[in-house]
Amino acid sequence: MVLTAEQKQFFDENGYLPYGRVLSDEEVQALCQRSEDIAAGRLTHVPARYIQFEAAFRDGKQTTEPRIDMIRKMTYLCYHDDLFEAVAKKAAIVDVIEQLLGSNIKLYTDQLMMKPRFNGTVTDWHQDSVAWPMFAPQNHVSCWVALDDAGVENGCMTVIPGSHKWGPIAGEYKERFLAMPYLADPVAVELKAGQCMFHHGLNFHRTGANTTPNRRRGLALHYLDAETSYLGIVDEEHQRQVESTPRRGSTPFMRIRGQEFPGRV
């Protein structure tokens, strides 16, 4: 058992868990370099549609150098890049996920949240699971790995402890929910590069702006129980990617550990 009883109880009660180091300095350096090479266009194996720019740069009229400081996030890196795939399958992370989700684990997707220096904008309060209504049940656990030091000044993760217990809150009711006087106070989770935190898909969280000269890259890995039902339509390109790389599994989403189940994720 990787987690202590106290850590497991903390996660169950609060919907998040600050955790220790899961990446070495060498792994962090390699991932940062890979993210810079993809952002700069020196590597082109990640389709352009999975690279999203900050709003100020999307019309092409405003630019900055280097290009990495214009990018808001990059997604599906684990499905296209071996270095990022290795992180998603790293035992130091997956052993914890197994304790929180069970032994049959799939990866839905990943998001490298760039929060670029000077240009990183606010990501408002949200629940990940509400954005993914095509899964039943809505039981996801994410691992958020810091590739740069993440503090309040450059936009670290902030969570509302215990908010996952209230279930999914539709967008039109979010402000009223957040105004409830009996919610816990928000907690900023500051991490050093290589450290991570885990959070439930229904935990409310946000990140602040980054107007500092320090980058704040964070890799969010979103895990599912392999017995989850998927009610959506599989993207054709995504399906081709799965079929062309059998090590990732035979169903739409990447097998991380344990069994796969026909007709499930």
Secondary structure by P-SEA (a helix, b strand, c coil): ccccaaaaaaaaacccccccccccaaaaaaaaaaaaaaaacccccccccccccccccccccccccccccccccccccccccaaaaaaaaccccaaaaaaacccbbbbccccccccccccbbbbcccccccccccccccbbbbbbbbccccccccccccccccccccccccccaaaaaaaccccccbbbbbbccccccccccccccbbbbbcccbbbbbbbbbbbcccccccccccaaaaaaaaaccccccccccccccccccccc
